[in-house]
Amino acid sequence: MKALNGYSTNPNPFDAGYEAAKMAGCAKSAKLVFAYTSCDYDVKKVIAGIQKYYECPIIGNTSFTGVVLPNGFVTSDHGFVGLMVLTGNDVHVGVACVKKSSPDENAVSLGETVAKRALKDAGTTAAPQIMYMVGSPTEEEYYLKGITKVVGRVPLFGGSAADNTIEGKWSLYANNTVVPEGVAVAFIYTTANFANVFTGAYHETKDMGIITKVDGNRTLVEIDGTPALKQYAKWRKMSPKDLMGANLLSATITSPLGVKDRLGDLVAIRHPMNGNQDYSMNIGNKLATGTCVIRMEATVDELIASVSETLTKLNKQLGKPAEFYHLVHCGGRRAGIGDRINEVYQGVKKVVGDTPFIMEFTFGEYGYVEDGRNTCGGLMLSFTAFSK
């Protein structure tokens, strides 16, 4: 299995899709197109442009502010699209996408539906070797639970759709199905070797407490019986008033919360998103009472350095030269890095050299640890490599 890259910043969305596809090439041997584009485009027209060149399945989502490819950070004020195209006789795929049409629809059931459709598209009932998932940034854990009911604990990589302003302008898609809310999967059947490193690359602090009250799935109300925002502000030696509203989101990029898995192999990052008037905090992923949350820390310099450090770990885990890399990088981290994004590109190139790669920027990240456990988080890196 090999990969090719293409991109465009043409202001015409159809032409941008076609130009990116033509740049990547190999129309006849392509098996799957990962496509990441701007929320400023008419996404259906971008896909139509890609389909003018490719007849194989297409999957992807809108990416926060741009994508990183071997030529650098690709963005523009009027739109962008970046592609990674998989080719080879050792890969077969099945893709599907389902829309969540109303808040009352059960996300677990939708996960089951998308998995069954992807199996049908692949022409098999066998579970894939690895799966890619993209969801809207609301109920990713439940979509995954439904998929797991159908195919079991298949190694996972991917991330949530994003826009540029956190206004819900994101889209996710598979082939001609483009939706703002829902889930899409690509089941990948291959004899190629692969590895994934899923990490926040933050440091643990001594500040930690037990979640004693949650409202719904993603609103943290109390830590150790204290209003959550007040407890967090105390840890940071800040005023809760300074963390109200969206101020909390930017203030926690370098100091989010983390939840350890049962073996301590992974700290899944939980990004506080909004400070509420009752001193609760909206969080980017699911929470559970009785769970310990840890305040994590990393400087912007460390967020940038973590890219090359994680790629180095990934190469070691893969154990042989990579043919290509699929890199999911949190959009929140990217916002914190700001105009130093070229340093991220340089960090990737330092490790991967001329090997093809694509990096998208998401509002949620998914990955797995080596015993097969799949996890969703925020402010994280999910870096995946494939070799022969």
C-alpha positions in Angstrom: 0.0 0.0 0.0 1.3 3.4 -1.0 0.0 7.0 -0.7 0.0 10.1 -2.9 -0.7 13.7 -2.0 -2.5 16.6 -3.7 -3.8 20.0 -2.7 -5.4 23.2 -4.1 -6.4 26.6 -2.9 -8.4 27.4 -6.0 -11.4 29.7 -4.9 -13.7 27.5 -7.0 -14.6 24.5 -4.9 -15.2 22.1 -7.8 -11.9 23.1 -9.5 -10.1 22.9 -6.2 -11.2 19.3 -5.7 -10.3 18.4 -9.3 -6.9 20.1 -9.1 -6.0 18.3 -5.9 -7.0 15.0 -7.3 -5.1 15.5 -10.5 -2.0 16.5 -8.6 -2.1 13.3 -6.6 -2.7 11.2 -9.7 -3.0 7.4 -10.1 -6.7 7.6 -11.0 -7.0 4.0 -12.1 -5.3 2.3 -9.1 -6.6 4.5 -6.3 -8.5 2.6 -3.6 -9.4 5.3 -1.1 -9.2 9.1 -0.9 -8.8 10.9 2.4 -10.0 14.5 1.7 -9.8 17.4 4.1 -11.2 20.7 3.1 -12.3 24.2 4.2 -15.7 24.9 5.8 -15.7 28.0 3.6 -16.2 25.8 0.5 -19.4 24.2 -0.8 -18.2 20.8 0.3 -20.4 18.8 -2.2 -18.8 20.7 -5.1 -15.3 19.9 -3.7 -16.2 16.2 -3.7 -17.7 16.4 -7.1 -14.4 17.8 -8.4 -12.5 14.9 -6.8 -15.0 12.4 -8.2 -14.4 13.8 -11.7 -10.9 12.3 -11.4 -11.4 9.3 -9.0 -14.0 6.6 -9.0 -12.8 5.1 -5.7 -14.4 5.8 -2.2 -13.8 9.2 -0.6 -14.0 10.0 3.1 -13.1 13.0 5.2 -14.2 16.2 6.9 -13.7 19.9 7.1 -10.4 20.8 8.9 -9.6 23.7 11.2 -7.9 26.5 9.2 -5.8 24.2 6.9 -3.9 21.0 6.4 -0.2 20.2 6.5 1.3 18.2 3.5 4.8 17.5 2.4 5.0 20.9 0.8 4.0 22.8 3.9 0.9 24.3 5.6 -1.9 24.7 3.1 -4.5 27.3 3.7 -6.1 30.4 2.1 -8.7 33.0 2.9 -11.0 31.5 0.2 -10.6 27.8 0.9 -8.3 24.8 0.7 -8.3 21.1 0.1 -5.7 18.4 0.8 -5.8 14.8 -0.2 -4.1 11.5 0.6 -4.8 8.8 -1.9 -4.2 5.1 -1.1 -3.1 2.7 -3.8 -2.0 -0.9 -4.0 -3.2 -4.4 -4.4 -2.9 -5.1 -0.7 -5.8 -2.8 0.4 -9.6 -3.1 0.1 -12.0 -0.7 1.8 -15.7 -0.2 2.6 -17.0 3.2 3.5 -20.3 4.6 4.8 -21.8 7.7 6.3 -25.0 8.3 8.3 -26.6 11.5 9.3 -28.0 12.3 12.7 -31.2 14.0 11.8 -32.5 15.0 15.2 -31.1 15.3 18.8 -33.3 12.4 19.8 -31.7 9.9 17.5 -29.6 7.3 19.3 -25.9 7.7 18.5 -25.2 4.0 19.4 -27.8 2.8 16.9 -26.3 5.1 14.3 -22.9 3.7 14.9 -24.3 0.2 14.4 -25.9 1.3 11.1 -22.8 2.9 9.7 -20.8 -0.2 10.5 -23.3 -2.5 8.8 -23.3 -0.3 5.7 -19.5 -0.2 5.6 -19.4 -4.0 5.7 -21.9 -4.2 2.9 -19.9 -1.7 0.9 -16.8 -3.8 1.4 -18.7 -6.9 0.4 -17.8 -8.9 3.5 -19.0 -9.7 7.0 -15.4 -9.9 8.3 -14.1 -7.1 10.6 -11.4 -4.9 9.0 -7.8 -4.9 10.2 -8.1 -1.2 11.1 -10.8 1.4 10.8 -11.0 5.2 10.3 -13.8 7.2 11.9 -14.9 10.8 11.6 -17.8 12.1 13.6 -19.4 15.4 14.5 -17.9 16.7 17.8 -20.8 15.8 20.1 -21.3 12.0 20.6 -18.2 10.4 19.3 -17.9 7.8 22.1 -21.4 6.6 21.4 -20.9 6.3 17.7 -17.8 4.2 18.5 -19.8 2.1 20.9 -22.3 1.2 18.2 -19.5 0.4 15.7 -17.8 -1.9 18.2 -21.1 -3.8 18.7 -20.9 -4.8 15.0 -17.2 -5.4 14.3 -15.6 -5.7 17.8 -12.5 -3.8 19.0 -10.9 -3.0 15.7 -7.9 -0.7 16.0 -9.1 2.9 15.4 -7.8 6.2 14.1 -9.4 9.4 13.1 -10.9 12.7 14.4 -13.9 14.9 14.5 -15.0 17.4 11.9 -14.0 21.0 12.6 -14.7 24.5 11.3 -12.7 27.7 11.7 -14.8 29.4 14.4 -16.4 26.7 16.6 -19.8 27.6 15.2 -20.9 24.2 14.0 -20.1 25.0 10.3 -18.3 21.7 10.0 -19.1 18.8 7.6 -18.1 15.1 7.4 -18.6 12.9 4.4 -18.2 9.6 2.6 -18.7 9.6 -1.1 -21.8 11.7 -2.0 -23.2 11.8 1.6 -22.2 15.1 3.3 -23.7 15.8 6.8 -23.1 18.3 9.6 -24.0 15.8 12.3 -23.4 12.1 12.2 -20.6 9.6 11.6 -18.6 8.1 8.8 -16.2 5.2 8.7 -13.7 3.6 6.3 -13.1 -0.1 7.1 -9.6 -0.9 5.8 -8.7 -4.5 4.9 -4.9 -4.8 4.3 -1.9 -7.1 4.8 0.2 -4.0 5.4 1.7 -3.3 8.9 0.4 -0.3 10.8 0.8 1.4 14.2 -0.8 4.3 16.0 0.4 6.5 18.8 -2.4 8.3 20.6 -1.2 10.9 23.1 -1.8 14.4 24.6 1.9 14.7 25.4 1.1 16.8 28.5 2.7 16.5 31.9 0.7 15.4 34.9 0.6 17.9 37.8 -0.2 17.2 41.4 -3.6 18.9 41.0 -6.3 16.2 40.9 -9.7 15.4 42.2 -12.7 13.2 41.9 -15.6 14.1 39.7 -18.6 14.2 42.1 -21.3 15.7 39.8 -21.9 15.7 36.1 -24.8 17.2 34.1 -25.5 15.0 31.1 -22.4 13.6 29.5 -20.1 16.7 29.0 -20.8 19.3 31.7 -18.5 19.0 34.7 -20.4 20.4 37.7 -18.3 19.4 40.7 -14.8 18.2 41.6 -14.5 16.9 45.2 -17.9 18.5 45.9 -16.6 22.0 44.9 -18.0 23.8 41.8 -15.7 22.7 39.0 -14.7 26.1 37.7 -13.8 27.3 41.1 -11.7 24.2 41.8 -9.9 24.5 38.5 -9.3 28.3 39.0 -7.9 27.5 42.5 -5.4 25.0 41.0 -4.3 27.6 38.4 -4.3 30.5 41.0 -6.7 32.4 38.8 -10.1 34.1 39.3 -13.1 32.1 38.2 -14.4 35.3 36.6 -11.5 35.3 34.2 -12.4 31.8 33.0 -16.1 32.5 32.2 -17.5 31.8 28.7 -15.0 31.0 25.9 -12.1 32.4 28.0 -11.9 28.9 29.5 -11.3 27.3 26.1 -8.2 29.3 25.3 -6.9 29.3 28.9 -6.9 25.5 29.0 -5.0 24.7 25.8 -1.8 24.5 27.8 -3.5 23.2 31.0 -6.4 20.9 30.3 -7.8 18.0 32.3 -6.9 14.4 31.9 -8.5 11.0 32.7 -6.3 7.9 33.1 -7.3 4.6 31.7 -7.6 1.6 34.0 -4.1 0.4 33.4 -2.5 3.9 33.4 -1.2 3.5 29.8 -3.0 6.5 28.5 -4.2 9.8 29.8 -7.2 10.9 27.6 -7.3 14.6 27.6 -10.6 16.4 28.4 -10.6 20.0 27.1 -12.7 22.5 29.2 -14.6 24.5 26.5 -16.8 27.0 28.3 -17.1 28.4 31.8 -20.7 28.7 32.9 -22.4 31.2 35.3 -23.1 28.4 37.9 -19.3 27.6 37.8 -19.7 24.4 35.9 -17.6 23.7 32.8 -18.5 22.3 29.4 -16.0 19.7 28.4 -15.2 18.4 25.0 -15.7 14.7 25.8 -17.7 12.4 28.0 -17.2 12.4 31.7 -18.2 10.0 34.5 -18.8 10.6 38.2 -16.3 8.8 40.5 -13.5 9.3 38.0 -10.3 11.2 38.9 -9.4 14.2 36.8 -5.8 15.4 36.7 -4.7 18.9 35.7 -2.2 18.6 32.9 0.4 21.0 31.6 2.5 21.8 28.5 4.0 25.0 27.1 3.5 26.0 23.5 7.1 25.0 22.9 6.3 21.6 24.2 3.1 21.3 22.1 5.2 22.0 19.0 8.0 19.6 20.0 5.5 16.8 20.8 4.8 16.4 17.0 8.3 15.2 16.2 8.6 13.3 19.5 5.4 11.4 18.8 6.4 10.6 15.3 9.7 9.2 16.6 7.8 7.0 19.0 5.5 5.9 16.1 8.4 4.9 13.9 9.8 2.8 16.8 6.5 1.2 17.4 6.0 0.4 13.7 9.5 -1.2 13.6 10.1 -0.8 9.9 10.2 2.1 7.3 6.8 3.7 6.9 5.2 4.0 3.4 3.0 6.9 4.6 1.6 8.7 7.7 -1.9 9.8 8.5 -1.7 12.5 11.2 -4.6 13.8 13.3 -3.7 17.0 15.2 -6.1 18.7 17.5 -7.4 22.1 16.3 -7.2 23.5 19.8 -3.5 22.7 19.9 -3.2 24.3 16.5 -4.9 27.4 17.8 -2.6 27.6 20.7 0.4 27.2 18.4 -0.9 30.0 16.2 1.4 31.5 13.6 4.2 29.1 14.6 2.5 26.4 12.6 5.5 26.2 10.2 7.5 24.8 13.2 5.0 21.9 13.3 5.7 21.3 9.6 9.4 21.4 10.1 9.1 18.9 13.0 7.2 16.5 10.8 9.7 16.8 8.0 12.6 16.3 10.3 11.3 12.8 11.2 9.5 11.6 8.0 11.7 13.1 5.3 10.2 12.6 1.9 7.6 10.0 3.0 4.0 11.0 2.1 1.8 12.3 4.9 -1.2 14.4 5.6 -2.1 16.3 8.8 -5.6 17.4 9.5 -6.8 19.6 12.4 -9.8 18.3 14.3 -12.2 19.0 17.2 -11.8 15.6 18.7 -9.2 12.8 18.2 -9.5 9.0 18.2 -6.8 6.3 18.6 -5.9 3.1 20.3 -3.4 1.6 22.7 -1.7 -1.7 22.0 -4.1 -4.1 23.8 -6.8 -2.9 21.4 -8.7 -0.3 23.5 -10.1 2.5 21.4 -10.5 6.0 23.0 -11.8 9.4 22.1 -10.2 12.6 23.5 -9.5 16.2 22.8 -6.3 18.3 22.5 -4.5 15.1 21.4 -2.5 13.7 18.6 -3.5 10.5 16.8 -0.6 9.6 14.5 -0.8 6.5 12.4 1.8 4.9 10.1 1.5 2.2 7.5 4.4 0.1 6.1 4.6 -2.8 3.6 
